[in-house]
């Protein structure tokens, strides 16, 4: 069974997702640290739990999208190596 999909589009989409979510997570983390240091009480206790849950979910999505991007890149690399090997064996056969 062969699955056909555009690896470049998936890679680009995953990188975009990771880029945006890392920025959002960084801003939330900075606010959380500042809230803890300066005791600002920006959010209520219940809202803080929801914010930390949201930050954890963002982290999980970032890791998943990164892994998908990594797998896609490894797939592209293996396809490129296969093409190079095929062209080298073809050139070798033509030379004999």
Buried (B, 14 or more C-beta within 10 A) or exposed (E): EEEEEEBEEBBEBBBEBBEEBBEBBEEBEEBBEEBEEEEEEEBEEEEBEEBEEEBEEBBEBBEEBBEBBEBBBEBEEEEEEEEEEEEEEEEEEEEE
